[in-house]
Amino acid sequence: MRLSLRFILPLTVALALVAYAVVPLVDRLTLRWFIRDIEIRARLIANSVHEPVEELLRAGNQARVVQYFTRLTQDERLFGVAFCASPDANPLGTASVPTEIACDEALRSGTPASRTISTARGNILVSVLPFAIGNAPDGRLVLLHDMSFVQRRSEETRKYLFYFFVALGATVSLITVAIAQLSWRGLVQGMRALLRGEGLLRPAAVSYPAALRPIAQDLRALIRDLEADHQVRDHERLSWTPEALRTILRGDLSGEEVLVVSNREPVLHERLNGTTVTRRPASGVVTALEPVMRACSGTWIAHGSGSADREAVDAHDRVGVPARNPAYQIRRVWLTPEDEAGYYYGFANEGLWPLCHIAHVRPTFRAADWDAYVRVNKLFARAVVEEAHSSDPIVLVQDYHLALVPRLIREALPAATIITFWHIPWPNPEAFSICPWRAELLDGLLGSSILGFHTRFHCNNFIDTVDRQLEALADRETFTVTFKGDQTAVKRYPISVEWPPAPEVSARAVEACRLSVRARHGLPVNHALGIGVDRLDYTKGIEERFRSVERLLAREPEWVGRFSLIQVAAPTRTRIGEYQAYEERVRALVARINAQYPGAAHPPIILLVSHHEPDAVAEYYRAADVCMVTSLHDGMNLVAKEFVSSRDDSGGVLILSQFTGAARELPEALIVNPYDIEECASALHAALTMPPAEQRERMRLMRGLVSEFNVFRWAGRMLLDAAAIRKRARLLRRDSTFESLRRGVRDTLTRPLA
């Protein structure tokens, strides 16, 4: 007992000293937290009362302003409210505002500023916030907060801290006594065992028989893998950032090789006026994967389509990106004009693209295009094998251009983990059966370890198609397909955008973007502005979007000359006749609608048919009041999520087609049927007249979802699933080894003695 008391007395003294030091620190931290919360509350009050106070001041009704401020002070924590229009003016506020509050001092205080003053009622926190009103652009709103509740909370905190340390001291004392007693007994028992000749280290020196050592080793490895699987499940609680993705690669996929293969490259080198420039193509695949590759530091294998691409690569057709401080490598694959015409423009975009999109364009299939498609897929697969530095890399195959690549890689690298992501919709079995080479495409895709789609609906369509077209085992409970002895997991991975957004997205303030875009197009500062950003593709519903603007102006003439839709349309697949005809129809429709309003000060539609870099597109997003996404059929549509991620001011309204995958994730948008022009026009009018408070509420909910389900989560979930597949394969190999060993031991034991 004396030994226990020697521990308890110093511990009690130490806890008392800690409590003496901690209580003042807690007081200071509590005060700092309260002041910060009060300042946030002050900004909220200032934003909320701005419009009604501005209307009363413009009407010259100062008495009503004082009455309005007095009603605000009915809150027990708000002591007084005043408005200062200029340094020379007297504060316009409640009777409770102390005489020492002067407008010249408030206007010099900065934006925002807080200070504490003492009154007969107690300490008062003074918050000074900018409050521009008409002819008082430098006005200030002065809010006085009663701080007496802080003192009451601090007293309660000190009391609870005292009780906490008393309980902590008693608990630690009891635990210390128990441990001391048990330790003493254990020491005495150990000494007695040593005197009896029992070695204390014998358990650690256990030597297994030679025949059992492999089994023990396998058991230890199995325990490690089970612990790793538990860690994989914990990754669901990650905050998904580039660093979190790197953590997965270093932990669950330590030392693993990651290769991406796609038709579109993330960076093009173009020859312009005798110099080489780089640009990022307009592509949803590039938008999603480029930030992932920067986090992974892998190799991206893609078609080199830029006019200066050959000059930029090294002897092995590789180039680092970005040039100054490369984060990953691009390996370029070269195609002949004939290959590009048959593989890309022919089979992929005149055949598979309209086949998978319900856009009422008839797919065209030619035998020569199929031959080119097979030939180019073999080129890409060969490049993957050449770039792989191991026999079991992780390969991410992207989109409908490369449907045959998974099977080709599987045949060359049987141990590879192949994740194929299909970025466009997957049609129903009846629609897919139109393709003459449907069995070959399905065979190619089922060479994947994992096959991903945006939505569960597309996964269901794929399983139905396999069930209808192939002699394969499709398990609808586990969503797996077994074909040619290989199992493919069919999974849903909703794609998204980078979060937090790239620095160039928010480099300029929203207000600066609004002024810049309107000045560029000769529009007034208060002109209502809509934005559409798409490739010039018949699946994007651009014609339907323009007709909804036309209908809005016919139904609501007050918007004529006061609203314009800017359509950023990147040219695409210009060699295909259907796309050429579509561009002509779009230009003619814009001309016809604008011609209906020759007297309007500003045109209803501004069409920009050109490529825009991401920072330029972000400026349009931040300048717009409304973003219209009216796709007729889409896998996900990243424009909707890009618009949401760019609006850090929580302003703007998103109008979103019900036929996009994004509509299932962003129900706070105004969801429309793009074929219903009346509904789209009504949604556009609702967006233009939506109160700022409702805009903020909707946008904050959408931004919360995009921030959590971002592109790093999309890639991370695929890579975690790949890690689980690889661990399972290793366990199966160990099971096979264990079974072989077991059979060997059994044969040895049952062999007749000589």
N, C-alpha and C positions, 0 to 999 in steps of 0.2 A: 504493500500500500504506500509506503514511503516513496518507493520508486515512481509510482503513479503520480503522487503529489508533486514530485520534482518536474514532471511534465506539465501538470495542470496549472500550477502557479505562474510559470513564465508565459504560458499560453494565454492565460487570463489577462496578464499585464499587456501582452502584445496586442490582443484584441481591443483592449481599452485605448491604447495609443492609436491603433488604426481607426477606431471610431472617432477619436478626437480629431484626427487629420481628415477623415473622409467627410464628416458632416459639413464643414465650410465649403469643401469642394462641391458637394452635392447641391448646396444652396446656390453657388455661383452657376453651376450647370443648369439647375432648374430655372433660375432667372433668365439665363441666356435662351433656353428653349421657349419660355413663355414670351419673351420679347420677339423672338423669331415668329412664333405663331400669331402674335398680335399684329406684326407687320404684314404677314400674309393675309390676315383678316382685314386689315386696313385697305390693302390693295383691292380685295374683293368688294368691300363697301364702296370704294371710289369708282370701280368699274360699274357697279350696280346702280348707283345714284346719278351717274354722269348725265344720262339722257333726260330724266325728269328735271334735274336742277338746271340743265342748259335751257330747257324750254321755259322755265319760270324766269330765269335771268334775262333771256332774250325778250320776254314779255314785260320786263321791268317790274315784276311783282316780287320785291324783296321780302315783303311781309310773309308771303306764302313760302318763300325759301326758308325763313327762320322757323315757321311752323313745321315745315318738312324736316328740318334738322332737329327740332325739339322732339318730334316723334321718334327719330332715330335714337335719341338719348334715353328712351324708355328702357333700353337694354341696360342692365345694371352695370355692365362693364364699360359702357361708353359714356364718358363724363361730359363731353361737349364736342360740338362740331362747328367749324367756321370756314368761310371762303375768303381768300385774299385775291383780289383782282390785280392789284399793283402794289409796289412798295409804299406809295403815298396814301393808299386807301385804308380805311378802317376795316377791321375784320367783320364780316357779315356772318353772325352766328348766334348761338344760343346764349342765354344769360349766364350760363355756368362757365363760359370761357373766361379765364383769369385775365386781369388787365395787363399782366406782363407779356401776354402774347401779342406781338406786333407784326404787321404785315411785312415790314421791311426785313425783319429777322427771318420770317418764314420763307420769303422769296430768296434769301441768301443761303438757305439751309441745304440746297442741293436736291437731288432726286434719286431715291427718296432719302429722308433723314429722320432720325428718331433721337429724342433726348428726354430725360426725366427731370421734372420739377416737383417741388414740395409745396403743398397747399394745406389749408386747415383740414381738409378732408383726408389728406394723406398724399402719398406719392402718385404723380400723374405722368404717364408716358405720352409724349407729344409726337405724333407721326405727321410728317409733311409730305404730301404727294402731289405730282403734277396734275393739274386740272384745267386744261385749256378750254376756254369758253369764248367763241366768237371774237369780240374785240379785246379779249384778255388772253392772248395766246400763251402767256407765261403764268397763268393763274395757278394757285395752290389750294389744295383742300387740307385743312388742319383737323386732325382727329385726336381727341384727348381721351386716353384710356385709364380707367380707374384700376390701379395696381394693388388695391387692398386684398384682392382674392389671391394674389401671388404670395403675400405674407401668410395668409391662412394656409395655403397649400404647403408652403415651406415648413410651417410648424407641424403640420400633419406628417410631412416627410421625415422630419427629425425624430418624431415620436416613433414612427414605424421602423426607422433605422435603428433606434435604440433597442426596440423589441427584437429586431432581427439579429443584432449582435449578441444580445443576451441568449437567444435561442441557439445561435451558431456556437457560442462559447460552451453552452451546456452539451450540445450534440457532439462537438469535437472532443470535449473532455471525456464523455462516456466512451466514444470510439477509441480514444487514446488509452484509457484504462483497460478496455477489452483487448486491444492489440498488445499492450505491454504484458498483460497476464498470459495471453496465448503464446507470445514470442518466448517468454521465460519458460513456459512448460515445454514448448517445442525444443528449445535449446537443451533443457535437462534430459528430455527423451533421446535426443540425438547423441549426447555425450554417453548416455547409458548404452545405446546401440553400438557406439564406437568401442566402448570398453568390452562389449561382448564379442567384438571382432566382426561386426556387420559393416561392410564398406558403404559409406554414404554415397559414393559416386558410381556404384555398380549399375543403377538403372540407365545412366547415360552411356555406359560402355557396352550396352547389349549388342551382340553380334548375331545377325540373322544368318541362317544356313544359306549356302550359295544358291540353292534352288528357289528360295523365297525372296531373295534380294530384288529381282525384277518386279515381283508383285508389290513389295513395299514401296519401291520407287514409283510405280504406277499409281498407288494409292495417294502418295504425297502429291503427285502431279494433279490427280483428280481433285484433291482438296483445294489446291491453288486455283484450278479452273472454276470450281464452284464459288470460291471467293470472288474471282474476277466476274462471274456472271451476276453475282449480287451487286458488284460495283456498277455493271452495265445498267441494271435496273435503277440504281440510284441516279444515273445520268438523266432520267426523266425530269429531275428537279433542277437541272442546270439552267443557268441564265445563258442563253445561246448567243455567243459572241465569237469572233474569230479566235480568240484565245481559248475559249471552251472547245472549239473544234480542234485546235492544235493539241489540247490536253487529251482528247480522245485518241488522236493519232499517236501521241507519245505513249499513252497508257494501254488502251485496248488494242491498238494496232501498231505497237512499237516496232519500228524497223520495217513495216510493211510498205510496199511500193504502190503508189496510187497513180493510175493513168486515166485520162479522160480522152474520149474519141468522139468527135462530132464533125459534121460537114462544115459548119460555120466556125471561123477562127475568131478569137476574142479581140485581136488587133490586126488591122490591115495596114500595110505599107503602100502608100500611093505616091506616084510621081506627079508633082504639081509645080509648074513654072520652073523646071530644072532642078527642083529640090525634092527630097523624100520627106513626106509627112506621114504621121500615124493617125488613124481614126478608129473609133469603135463602131462596128456595124449595128444597125437597128435589128435586134434579135432578142426575143425573150430568153432563148437558151443562153446567150452571152450575158444578158443581164443577171441571170440567176447563178451561172457557174463561175463567172470571173472573180467575184469576191471569195468564193469557196476555194478556187485554185490558189489565190494569194495566201489563204490560210494553210493550204495543204502542201505547197511547194512541190507539186508533182510535175508531170509532163502532159501537155495538151496536144493531141494529134488532130490536125484539121487540114482542110483543103486550103492551099495557098492561092487565094483569088485576087490579091492586090496587085496592081500594075508594077510595084517595086518590091514585091515579096521575095523574089529570087535574089535580088541584090542585098537584102537584109540578113539572109541566113548564112550560117557557116558551111563548112564542107560536108557536114552531116545533116543539112537542111534544118538546123535548129536555130532558134533565136530566143534570147532572154527577154522577159517582160516583167516590169518596165525596163527600158534600156539602161538607165543609170544604176539602178539597184534591183537587179532581177529577183522576183519572188518565185517565178516558175518558168518552165521552158515550153516553147511551142515547137512541135515537130510538124513541118509542113509536108503535105502530100500533093503531088503535082498531077493534074488531069489535063488531057488533051481537049481541044474544043469539041471534038466528037463525043468524048466521054461525058463532058459536062452537059452537052445538049441532050444526050440520051438518058443519063443517070439522074441529073438534077432537074433540068427543065422538063424532061419527058416523063419517065416513070414516077419520080418522086412527086412532082408538082402538077403534072397534068393527069396523073393516075391516082396515087395514094392520097394526096391532099384533098381533092374534091370527093373522093370516096369516103373519107373519114369525117368530112364536114357536111352537115345538112345545109347546103347553101344553093341548091338547085342549079349546080353546074355539073354537066355530065362528065364523068371521068373517061379519060382516053388511055387505052392500053395498046402498046405496040410491041411486037416481038423484039425489034431492034433495041428499043428502050430497055426492055428487060435484060437483054444481053449486056448492055452497058452498065446497068445497075449491078448485075452479078460481078462484072469485071472490076468495077470501082470498089465494091464491098470487099473483094479479095485484096485490093491494094491497101485499103485501110487496115484490114486484119493483119496483113504482112507487116505493116508499119508498127502495129502494136507489138507483135512478136519481136521485132527488131529492137524496139525501145525497152522491152521488159528485161530487167537485169536479174530476175529470179524466175523460178518455174511456177510460182503461185502468186502473181501480182493481183491487186484489186483493180479492175477495169470498169470504168463508168462509161457505158455506151449511150449516146444521146440521139433519140428521135427517129423518125420514120425513114430518114435517108439511109440508115445503116441497119436495117432489120436482119440482114444475113450475117452480120459481123459476129454476134454472140456465138453462133454455132461454129463458125470458122475458127474463132479463138479457142473454143472448147476442144476442138480437134487437135489444135497445135499445142495448147497449154491445158491439159486436163485438170490440173490442180488449181487453176486460176479461179478467183471469185469474181463473177461477172454480174454487174448491176446494170440493167438496161432501163432507161426511163423514156417513156413514150409521151412526148409533150403535147400531142394533139388528142382530140377525142378518139375513142375506139368505137366503131359503129356496131350495130346489131348484126347477128349472124347472116341475115338475109342480105343486108347491104354489102357485107364483106365478101359474100359468095360471088359477087360480080367479078372480082379479081381473078384472072385466069391462073395466077401463080399463088393462090392463097395458101396451099399446103406448104410450099417452099418458104413463104414468109413466116408462117407459124412455126415451122421447123427451125428456122433461124432464130427466132425470138426465144424459143424454148431451150436454146443452148445457154440461156442466162441462169444464174443462181437465183437472182431476184429480178422480177419484172415489175416496174412501178408505173402507176397512173395517178392522175390528179384526184379523181373522185372514185367512190365505191361503185357508182353507176358504170363507169368505164371498166372497172375490174370485173363486174358481173357480165358485161358484154363480152369481154375477152374469154372468160370461162365458158360462156354459152357458145362462143364461136369454136373454141377448141373441142368442146363436147360434140358439136355438130359436124366438124370438118375432119377430125383426126381420130385414130384409134389410140387414145391416150386416157390415162386415169386422172380425171378431174375431181378433186375433193373440195366440195363447196363448204365444208365445215372449217377446214384449215386454210382454204384458198391456196392450194398447191396443185400443180400439174406434174404428173410423172410420165415422161416420154423418153424412149430409147434408154431407159435405165437411169436417167437423170431427173432430179426433182427441181422444179422451179416454183418459188414462192411468188404469188401475185399479190402485191401490196399497194396500199394507198399512201401516197406521199404528196400532200398539197404543196406545190411550189410557192415560193414567196420572194421577197426582195431583201436587200441588205439592210440590217439594223444594228447599230444606229446608222442613219444615212451617211453617205460619203460626205466629206467636208465641203465639197463644191456645191452640194445641194442647198445647204443653208448658209453659204458664204455671204449672200446679200440678204438684207432684211426684206420681209414681205412687202412692206410699204414701198421700198425702193424698187422692187421688181414690178409692182403694180404701176408705178409712175413710168418706169423704163419701157415696159411693153406697150403701154398706151401711147406714149410719145413716139415710139418707133412706127406705129401704125396710124398716127394722126388722130388718136381718139381722145376725148376729154378725160379729165382725171376721174370723174364720177361715172364714167361709161361702164355699164354692166358687160361682163366679159365671160364667155364660155370657151372651153378648150377641148379639143379632141386630138389625140396623138395615136397614130396608127401607121402601119405599113399600108400602102395603097392596094388593099386586098379585098376581094369581093365578099369575104367572110366577116369583115369588120363592121358591116352595117353603116357605111359612111353615107350612102344615098338615103337610107331611112332616117339618119340623123339630120340631114339637111332638110328633108321633107317635114320633120317635126318642128324645125325652126320656122319653115314657111307657114306651117299651120298655126304656130304660136302667134306670129305677126298678124295673121288673118283674124284670129280670135281675140287677140289683145293688142289693138293698134297702138296703145300707149308705149309699147316697146319698140316701135319703129324709130330708128335713129338713136335709140338709147341702149340697144343690146346688139352685140356682134358675137358670132362664133368663129374662133380662129381654129382652123383645121391644119395641123401639122401632119403631112402625109409623105412618108418616106417612099420613094420609088422602089419597086420590088419586081423581080421576075419579068422584066420588060421585054424579054424575047418571046414570051408566051402570048398568043393572040388574045386570049380571054382577058388578060391583064391590060393589054393595050386598049381593048374595047372598053374595059371598065374605067380606065383613066379618062377616056374621051367622054363617057357618060357622066362622070363626076364633074368634069370641067363644064360641060354643057348645062348640067343641073345648077351649078353655082351661078353661071351667067344668067340663066333664066330667072332664078329667084331674086338676084340682085337687081335685074332689070325691072322687076315689078315695083321697085321703090326708087325711081330716079330722083325724086325730090328729097329723099332721106339724106341727112347730113353725113351719115356713115353707113357703109354697106352691111347688110345682115350677116354675110358670110365672107370670111377672108381665108382663101385657100393657099397654103404654102407647100408646094410639091418640091421638096428638097430634103436632103439629109441634115439632121440637127444633132449636134453633140449632146451628151447627157446633161452638161451644165446649162446649155441653152434650153433644153426641154424642161429642166427643173425650174428655170426662171418663168416659163409660161405656166407651169403648175402653180407656182406661188402667186402669180399675178391674177389668176382666174377666180371668178366667183363660183363657177360651175365647171365640173369635168364630166363629159358625156362619153360613156363606154357602151356602145350599142351593138356589140358583136351578134351576128346571127347564129353562130355556133363557135364555141371556144373551149380549149382545154381548161385554162385557168384565167388568163389575161392579167399580165403584170402591170399594165398601165394603171388599172384601178388601184393597185397596192402602191405603185410609185407615187401617185397623186396623194394618197393618204399619208405616206411616210414623209413627203416633202412639206406638209402643212403643219409645221411646228407651232403656228399661231392658232391651231384648232379651228380655222375658218374654212369656208368653202363647202360646197355640196357635191356629192358624187351621185350621178345618175348611172345605174348599172343594169345591163341586160340580164334577164333571168336565165339566158342560155350560156352564161359563163360559169366556170367553176368557182370564180370569186364570189358570185352571188350567194353561194351556200355558206361562205365564211363572213361576209360583210352585209348582214341583213339591215344594218343601220343606214345603208345607202337607199336611195329611191329606186326600187327594183321595178323594171318596166319590161314589157314585151315589145321589142323593137319593130315588129311587124304592125303593131297597133299605133298608128301615127297620132291618133287623138290622145291616147294614154301618155305617149312620150311628150306631146305638147303640154299636157296638163302637168306632168312631172317637171318640165322645164320652168313653167310659170311658178309652180310651188317652190322650186329651188331658188328662183330669183327673188321671191318674196318671203323666204324663210327668215324668221328672226335670228339675230346673231346668237342668242342663248341656245336655241335649238341646234344651230349649226355646230356650236362648240360641243354640246352633249353628244351628238351623233359622231362627230369626228374623234372625240376622245375615246369613245368605245372602239371605233375602228382602229385607231392608232395603237390602242392597248393590244388588240389581237395581232396586228402586224408586227408589233415589237416582240411579242412572245413567240409567234409562229413565223419566224423569219427564215431567210434562205440558209442560215447556218444550222438551224434546227432541221430543215429539209435534208441537207447533206449529212448532218450528224446522225439522224435516224437511219439513213441508208447505210452509213459506215458502221454504226453500231450493230445493225442487222447482219452486215457482212462479217463483223468480228464474231458474232454469235455462231454464224454458219461455219466459220473457220475453226472455232473451238469445238463445235460438235463433230466436225470431220476428224479433228485430232483425237477426240475421245473414241470415235468409232475405230480409228486405226489402233488405239491402245487396247480396245476391247478385242480386236482381232489378234493382236500380239498376245494378250492374256489367254485367249482361247487356245492359241497354238501352244503356249507354254503349259496350259492345263492338260492338253491332250498328251504332250510329251511326258509330263510327270506321271499321268495315268498309265501310259504305255510302259514306262520304266517300272512302276510298282507291280503291274500285272504280268511282266515278263517272267517266264519260268526260270528258277534258279539253276545255274549250271551244276 
